[in-house]
């Protein structure tokens, strides 16, 4: 409570005067002779006690009236909350308006963002023109880190528009504290206008507590309970997409619907053209997976989008992604020159695919030869030093496939040491035969149209008898229990090892019917051409395979406008790009990208396409209950916070009561008048007994 004229309160000391008069007042009685007073003693005692009670009540009512008058002239003002009323330099007010796409929902007062803008402007107008204001949104723009005048703040609020960017509550509070900390000597207040979405308004005891010198106010803008469906992720069955082949795109949808929904339409567009349509059903509480089938078009960089029909929340109805379609798979065969028979068998196997595989044979290796190759085959390849070994390891870790075909004279495992293979291991000369294939392994899926019960498998005369490497997957073993064919996953790629090699003196593999499908399957399951997709604000960088070039001039173009005229060119962006070996890492953070398709260029040459998508944290519209949010905040060792659950018509009065206070002088005058009226009624209605 605050008084405009506190010096008048000294007048309360005058209340001691009527108290003293009341205590010192002795009524003088006139003596009257009476013959017998014995019968009057009881009556006299009763009358005196009643008069004393009556005098005390009259005294209390008069004191209340005089005190109310004195305090009323001091003009008291009552402030709600814990406002610091000693600050004399004015106010510093921070206004945060959540302009994420979830604020496009509808509430009791219309669109949430529009309602938040209206209320934020009303809050600003309740302060003085000399006060300082900060207005921030999810963009965290540099211009919002400076104080504005009242008129500038209102203008800034009116210009707020929806944004695809989202910010967690902790980052918003920290941003507010940094600016209000510059307002020395002013009373600091912060107003957060938000939909209290659970995904972005997490409260953790591990987080730093907000500044206790700031008054924190939350103005909730709650949407109705509208169910929402959003595309969560997509993936292909096959690791490599080949021109003209059938494709199956798996799509996963998430939702918060509490009821089953059937036959929701969806479609797939590639480079702006619709290539597949389908429908899916929703089951409450579980995600929904479906498959869109189509045929790959011409080879090259592809930009695709999966779309669903889900009104009224539309910002997350599309999932953008990019991928590559190949017309040929590039294979590099490195051999010592002493294994021409095996090279001929490799050439014969790859030629059965009708030109799908482009094979290069080399007897020497140069740095950069691995770039752009889907498979690298080491056939009777001798030890080549640590530089070659490190290059091969990097190639596999970045998604490539290596095939190691040893011979007894070149079984130095130093090239596979980084894959966990022991360096020293002897060869065993003993007739043996492959016992079985691990047909339940994904490598063999659909490899054979029909698998006979007693399949004829290759014979073995000599085999590299080495221990298994950590994580090695045995795909075929001999009857003696030795590993014949195995896969070693490493990073994003893999290495296959034929432990008996392929030379005729060690095995009949190259003459066996298994040779061709085995080598073709390795090529088909070669480097995993990833789908290029990211969520804005979540994915910080994008790694993409890039051929080595003498000069690099990286840029990005997008979002692509399919169907636009040729003169309309997408916006060019210059993100930070770091080249690490045969990969480029593009920094996506800090660049104001919008959702859509973007193409990465090196000079004028397209390298890859990526789909940038809205952060799916905004898709789940579950919001805090106002009471639960306040209880969760107050349960933490944080400064107190208030929820201002007012409408556009009542919020100004709430702010005025908090900041300007509620004047009490009128109520005190009414109290004084009521006390005097009560005294008058008391004296008139409480008359002495007629018997007295």
N, C-alpha and C positions, 0 to 999 in steps of 0.2 A: 504494500500500500504506500502511496505517495501523497503528500500534502502540498497544495499550492502556496498556502500561507501557514507554515507550521508554527510561526510565532504566536498565532492566536490560541494555540493549545495551552499556553500559559494561563488562559482564562479558566481552565478547568480547576485551578486552585481555588477559585471563588466558590466552588461547590461546598467548601468547608464552612462557609458562613451560615447557610440554612441548617446545616447539621448542628452547628454550635448553638444557634438560636433554639432549635428543637430540644437539645439536651439541657439548656439552661433556663428553659421556659418553665416557671412555677406559677400556677394559677392561684391567685389569692381569693380565699372564700370568705364570704360575709357570715359572721357568727349570728345565728338565730337561736334564741332560747326555745327549747322544746321540752315538754314535760317528760317524755319517755322516748328514747331512741333505740331501745333494744330490738324493736321489730324492724328497724331500718338498716342494721349493720350488714345483713346478707345482701340486701339490694344494693347498697353502696359499693360493696366489693365487686359485684358483677358489673356494674356500670363503669367503674374505674378501669377494669381490665379490658372491657370492650373499647373504651375510648383510647386506651394506649395502642391497641392493635390498629385502630382506625387512623391514629396520628402517624404511625410508622408507614402505612400504605400511602398516605397522602405525601409524606416526605419522599418516599422512593419515586413516586410518579413525578413530583416536581424536580427532583434531581435528574431523572431521566430526560425530562423536557429541556432543562437548562443545558445539560451535557450535550444533547443532540444539537441544540442551537449553536453552541460554541464550536463543536467539531464541524458542523455544516459550514460555518464561516471560514474555517481553515481549508475548505474545498478538497476533501480527500478523493483519491483515485485508486481504484483497485485493479491490479494487473493479474491476469491469469498466467499460470506457468511460473517459470523461474527466471524471468527476464531480469537482466541487470539494469536497474533503473538509474545507476550512478553515472553511466556513460553520457557525456555531454557533447560529444562530437558528431552525433548522428548515428545512422545505421549503415552497415555494409551487408547487402543482401545478395545471396547467390540463388539463381533460379535454374534448375535442371529440368528440361522437358524431354522425356523419353520419346524420341521420334523414330524408333525402330518400326519395322513393318507390322509387328503385332498390334501397334497402336492404330492400325487402320480398321480394327474391329469396331463394333457398334455397342454402345452402352446406353444408359438411361437418358443421357443428354445428347445423343447422336454419336458421331464418330469420336473415338477416344482422343485422337490427336487434336481435333478441333476443340473439344471440350477442355483439354489441358491448356491449349493456347489461350482460350478465353479466360480461364481461371488464373493463369500466370499473369496476364495483363492486368486483371483486377487486383491481384496481390501487389504488383508494382505500384499501381495508382494509389494504394493506401499509404504510401510513404511520402516523405517530403522531397521536393525537387533537389535539395542539397545532398540527399543520400546517394550512396554509391551502389551500383548493381553489376552483377555478373550473370550472363545468360549462356548456358552451355547445352549442347546436344550430344548425340552419340558420335558425331564426327570428330569431337575433340580438336576443333580447329584452333589454330594459334590466335585468331582474332578474338576468341572467347576468353583468352587469358588476360583480359584488361577490363577495367571498370568502365561502366557506361553511366550516362545520366538517366534520369527517369524516362524522358522522351525517347532516348536512344534505345533503352531497354525494351520499351513497348514496341518500337519499330522492329527491333531484332526478333522479338517473340512472334510478331505477325508474319515474319518471313520464314519461319521454320517450316520445313517440308519433310515428308517421309524419307528415311534413309535406309539403305540395306545394311548399314553397320550397326553392330550391337556392342554394348559395353557392360561388364559385370558391375554390380553395385559397389564393390570395393574400389574399383578404379574411379567410379563417379565421385564417391566420397573423398578420395584422395585428391582428385582434381579440384574439388571445391575447397578443401582445406588449404591447398597451395595458394589459391588466390585470396581467400579471406584472411590468410595470415599476413598479407601485405597491408591490411586496413587497420593500422594501429590507432587505438583510442576510440574505435567505433564498435557499436553493439553488432555482433555478427549473427546472422540468421541464414539458414539454408532451407529452401523449399524444393522437394523432390516430387515432380509430377510423373507418375508411372503407373503401369498396369499391374505391378507387383508380381510379375511372372516368376514362377519358381525357378526356372532354368537360369535366370540372370540375377535373381535377388537371393542368392544363397547367403546364409548367416553362419559364420564359423567362429568358434572361440579362438582358433589359431590366427585369425586375421587381426591386424592392428586395430585397436579401438579408435573410433572417431574422436576428433578434437572436442574436449569437454567445454571449451569456451564458446562453442557455436551452438545456437539453438537449432535443433534438427526437427523439421516438420515434413511429413509425408502426406501428399494429397493423392489418394488412390483414384485411378480411372479404371474401373472394372468392366470387362466385357461380359456379355451374356454367355451362357454355356453352349457355345457353338462347336460341334464336332469338326475335326479337321483331319485331312489325309495328306500325307506328303511322301514324295519319293526319297528314299533313304540312300540307296546305293544300286549300282548295276555292275555286272560282270559277265564275261564270255566263258563258254565251256572250254574252247580251245585257246592255247597260249599264243598262237600265231594265226592271224586272219589272212586267208588266201583269196585272191580275186576269183569270183565266180562260184565260190563254194557256199554251201548252206551254213547258216549261222544261227545260234541260239543265244539270245541276250536275256540273262536272268535279271529280274527287277524285284527289288524289295521295297514294299510300302509299309510305313508305320502310320498309326492313327490313334486317336483318343476317343473313338466312338464307343458308346455303351450299347449299341444295338447292331444287329447284323444288317449288312447292306449287300445286295446282289447286283451283279452285272454293271459295274462301274466302268465306263469306257476309258481307254488309254490308247496312245499311239506313239510310234517311233518315227522321228524325222531325221534324215541324214542329209546334210548340206542343204537344208531347207525343204526337202521333198519328203513326203510321207511314204514310208516303205513298209510299215507293218501296223496293224491295228489289233486290239484285243479287249477283253473285259476281265474283271477280277471281282472276287467277293471278299467282304470283310467279315471277320469273326472277332467279337469283342475280346480284348485282352492279349491278342497275339499278333505278331507281324504277318503280312501277307506276301508270299513269293509267287511270281508268275513268270512266264517265258514268252518272249516275242521272237518269232522265227521269220527270217528273211534271207536273202541271198546277197552276199557281198558284191558290191559294184566294182568299178574300175579301181586299179591300184592307186594309192596315194594317201594323202592326209585327209582324214574324215572328221567332220564336226557333227555330232549327233545330240539329240534331245529326246528324252522320254517325257510325255505330257499326260496328265490325268485331268479329269473334269471334276472340280471340287469347289463350288461356290459356297459362301462368299469370300473365303480366305484363299487368295489366288497366288500369293508371292512364292509359295513353295510347291506349286503344281508342276514345275519343270525341273528336270535334272539334266544339266549340260555336261558333255564329256567329249573327249577327242581320242582318236586311235588311228593306227596305220593299217592299211591293207596292202599286202605284198602280191606282186605277180611272180616273184622268184624268191627263193631262199638262198642266200649266199653262204657257201661253205668253203672254208680254207683247209686244205690238206697239206700239212708239213711232214715231209718224209726225208729219210737220209739218202735216198736214191738207190738203196739196196733192196727195196720192197716193191718193185714194179708190179709183181704179181698181185699183191694186195691192192695197189692203186688201181690196177685194171679192174679188179672185182668191185672196188668202190665206184668207179666210173660206170660200170655196167649196172650196178644197183640204182644209181641216181638217174641214169638215162631212162629207166623204166617209167619215170614219172612224167614223161612227155614235156621236158623242158622246164619243169617247175624249179629244179635246183640248178643253180649256177655255181660250178665247182672250179676253184682255183688251186693248182698244184704248185708248191714251191719247195725248194730244197734249202732255202735260206730265209732267215727272218729278219725283218727290219722293224724298229719301233713304229707303231701306227698301223701295222698290217692287220691287227685284230678289229680295227674300227669298221663298223658296218657289216661284220660277219655274224651270221646267226649260229654257225657251228664251226668249231676249230677241231680238226682231227689230227692227232699226233701219231703218225704211223712209223714205227721203228725210229723214233726221234731221239737223238742222243742228248746227253746233258748239255745245256746251253748257258749256264751261269745264272746268277741271281737276278740280273736284269730281265731275262726272259721269264723266269719263274714269277717274279713280282708282277710283270705285265699280264701273264696268264691268270694269276689270282685276281687281279683287279677286273679283268675282263669277265670272269665268271661271277664275281661278287656283284657286278653291275648288271647281271642278267644273261650273260652268255652261256653257251654250252660247250664243254670240252669233251673229246673222246680220246682216251689214251689206249693205244694198241701197242703193247710192248713185245719185245722178242728177248730171248735169253741174252743176247749180246748188248741190248740197250734197255735193260730193265732197271736202270738207275732211277730210283724213285724220288730223287731230289726235286724233280718238277712237281711232284704231288705231296711233298712234305708239308706244305702249307695247308693241304686238305686233310692232314692227319694220317697219311700213309707212312709206315715205317720205311726208312731208307734201305736198310740191309735186309733182304729177304731172298732166299735161294729159289731156284726152279726145281720142280720135282718131275722126273721122267718116269711115268707110270701110266699104263693104259687105263683109261677111265672114260666115263660117259656122263653127259648131263642128265641128271635124274628127273628134274621137273622145272617148270617155270612158275613163278609166283603170279598166277593169273588174276588173283584178287587185287594186285597192285594197280593203281591208276595208269601206270605206264602201258599195260597190256589191254586196257579197256578198248573194246571194239577193234582190236588189232586183227583178230581172226573172225571170219564170218561164222565159222563153226569149229569148235575145238574137239578133236577126236579123243576117245577115252585113252587109247594107247598111241601117243604121238611119238614119232621118230625124232630124236634129238641128237645134236652133234656129238661126235666122239672126240676124246682128248688123249693126246700122247704125252704132252708136256705142259705144265701149268706153273704159273708164278705162285708159289706157296707163301703167302704173306698174311699177317694178321689183319683183321678188319679194322678200319679206321673208325673213330668215334662218329656216330650218326650215319654210318654207311648202311645202305639198304641193299640187301642181297636179292637180286631179281632172278637169278638162276644159279643152281649149285650142282656139283657132280655127285655121283653115287658115293664117293669117299668123303663127302662133306666139305669139299673145298669150294671156294667161291669162283664161279665161272664168269658171271656178268653182274655188275653192281652199279649202283648210283650213289654219288656222294653230294648231297645238297650243300651249297655254300653261298651265303648271302642271298641274292635274288636269282642266282643261276645254279648250275649243276655240272658235275663231271661224271662221265660214264667210263668204266674201266672193264676191258675185256682181258681177264687175267691170263687166258691162254693165248692171247694175241690172235692173229689171223693167218699166220704163216702155215703152209701146208705141212711142214714137219711137226707142228705142234697140235693142230686141230684141222678137221675137215669143214670148219665153219663156212669158209667162202664158197664151198661146193654144196653146202647144205641149203635146203629150202628156207631155213630160218634167216639166212644172211640178208636177203633183200628186204623183207618186212621189218627186220630189226633195225637196219640202218635208216630206212625211210621213217620209221617211228621216232628214232632219235632226232631226225631232222624236223619232223612235224612237231615234236615236243621240245624244240630248241628254245632259243631265247624268248623269254616271256615278254612279249610286247605289251607293256602295261597300258591300261586305260588312263588317260591323263584327265584327272578330275580333282577339284579342290573346293573347299568351303572358305569363303571370304572371312577373314578374321580368325580362322582356325588353322589353316595350312599356311605356314610361314614361308616355305620355299618349295620349288618344283624342280625335280631332277629329271633330266632328259638326256638320252644318248645323243652325242654330237660328234660328227667327224672332225678330225684335226684339220685346221686351216691355217695358212700363214698369217692371216689377219682376220680379226673378228670385229664385227660391228653389230651388236645385238640390239634388237628392239622387239616390241610386241604391238600387234594391231588388233583392235577390237573395241567393243563387241561387234561381231559381224552382223550385218543387216541383210539377211537373205531376201532376195527379191528386189533389192534396191538397184537403182541404175548404176551403170559402170562408172559414172562420174562421182558417185557417192563413195568415198573411201572412209574406212573405219579410222577411228582416232589412233594415233601412234603414241606408244608409251615407251619410256626408257628406264626399265627397272634395272636394279643391280644384278649383274650376271657374273658368276665366277666359274671358270673352267677348271675342272679337276680331272686330269687325264682325258679320257674320251667321253666325259659327261659335262654338261653345263648345269649349273644350279642357279635358278632364277629366284630372286628374293621377291615374294609377293606381298610382304608386310609393308605398311607405310605408303602404299600406292592406292589412290582412290578408285580402284576398279569397280565397275558395276557388273552384276551377273550377266553371263553370256559366253560366247565363244571367242577365244583369242588365239592368234597365230604367232608363234615365235619365229622371228626372222634373224638370219645372220647375213647382213647386207640385204640383198634382194632375194635370198634363197629361203623359202619356208623350211623350217626344221621339224616342227611339231605343232599340234593344236591342243588346246586345253579348254575344258569347260569350267568356268568359275560359277559357283552356286552360292545362294544365300545361306548363311549359317542356319542349320536346322535346329539350333537351340531355341529359335523363335517360333518353331512350328508347333511345339507342344504348348498350348495356351493355358495350361493349368496355372492358376494364380493363387497366391496366399489369401486365405481369409484374413480380413483386416485385423480381427482380434488375435488370431493366431500369430500373425506377423508382429504385432505389437508385443505380445507375450514372449515370442522368441527373441526379439531384440532386447527386451528388458531382462530376460534371463541371463544375458551375457554381461560381463563386467564392463559395460559401455555406458556412456552418459545417457540421460533420459531422452526420450523422443516422443513426439506427439503425432497422432493421426488426425488430420483435419478432413473429416468426411463430410464436407459441405457441398452444396450445389453452387452454381454460379450466382444465385441470388443471395445465399446466406454466407458464402465465404468472405465477402468484404466485411461483414459485421464481426465475424470471428477474428479476422486479422486486426480489425480496429480495436476490439477488446483486448487482444494480446499485446499490441504495440502501443496503443494510445491509452489503454486502460478504461475502466468504467467509472464515470463520476458518481459519487455517492451523496453529494450535498442535497439533491432533491429528496432522496429517500430519508435523509436525516431530518429535513424539515417536516416531512410527513410524519416521521416518528415523534417529533416534538409536539406537533399538533395533536396526534393521537394520544400522547401522554397527558396533555392538558385536558383533552376531552374526557379521557378516562377518569381524571381527577374530579372533574365537574360532576360526572355521573355518579361517581363514588360518594361524593358528599351529599348529593341529593337523594340517592337511594338508600344509603346507610344512615338512617336517622336514629337518634337515641330512643330507647324504649319509653313508652308513655308512662310506665309504672315507675320509672326513675324520676 
